[in-house]
Amino acid sequence: MKFRTRCSLVSCLIIAACGGGNTGSDVTSPGTAETAKTTALEKGADLLQNKAPLRALDAYLDGFHFASGDLQAQVEAHHYCGHVNQDLIQCVLFDGNAADAKIVGIEYIVSRALFEQLPAEEKHLWHSHVHEVRSGSLIAPGIPDVAERELMEELAGTYGKTWHTWDTHAGRALPTGTPMLMMGFTDAHPEDQQLIQDRDRRFNVSSTEKRTQRASIPYPAIDPDADAWQKGIVPQLELAMKSGAQAPR
C-alpha cells in the first residue's frame, strides 16, 4: 500500500495545516481546573521531553463511524494517523480538533494484502473504506484537492478496525462503559446527511463535489468477510459483572 503521496506525508498532511480548530469537544468533564503548578509542569515537559510517537501522527482525516449492529449510533471521528510501515497505519481518534478534544478511540488500517491474510473471524471485526472514499464523506482537511485525491486512491482499498472507548457524542462526561466496535458505511447504508452537512459547513468543503472528483478512482472489490454487520454478524464486548454489581451508565 503506497499511502504516501508524491508530496511527503509531512508536507502534504501536516496537522498544523488549515482545517483544524473548528470542532470543539462534545462534553465538559467533571473535575477541578488545572493548578498553576500542573500547567507549569506540562509546559516544562513539553519543552524537555521527546514525544516521537506523537510526532509520527502526521496525517489528519475526518470521517464517520457507527456502532456495529446499531446504524443509529453515528458519530464523527477526527483521525490523527501515522505509519507503522507501508501496510499498517495507526490512528488516535478524537471527538474534535480543538484544544479541548477528547481521545475517544483508535483505528488500525491495513492494506488489502495484509487483510487477505487474516482469518475470517478476524475479518468480521474490520470494515472496508471504499464507500467512505467514493462518497466524499472521508476527507483530509487542509490539503489541496490533488493531494487529497491521491491519498484517497491509496485508502480506497484498505480496511479499518475501530474501537471507540468514550462516547462523548452521547454526552458521557467520563469514559464509562465498554469499548464499542465501530464500522464504516456502505452504499446500502449511507451516513446521516445532516451529520455530513454540518461537517462540510465547519470545514468549508463539499462532500458532493468530492464524490464527483473521486468517481474515476479505480475502486477494488470488497472482501466478502469485511463489513460483517451487513450479514448480521455484530460482535461487541460485554462486561462480566459480579453478582449484585451494576454496569456503568
Protein Blocks (a to p, Z undefined) as FASTA:
>chain_A
ZZbcfbdfklmmgfklghihkaccfbdcedddddfklmmmmmmmmmmpccfklmmmmccc
ddddddehiaklccddddddddfblmbccddddfbfbfkbccfbdcddddfklmmmpcfk
lmmmpccfklmmmnopaccehiafklmmmmmmmmmmpccddddfbdfknopabdgdjddd
dddddfklccdfklmmmmmmmnopafklmmmmmmmpccddddfkgoklmnopacdddddd
dehiacdZZ
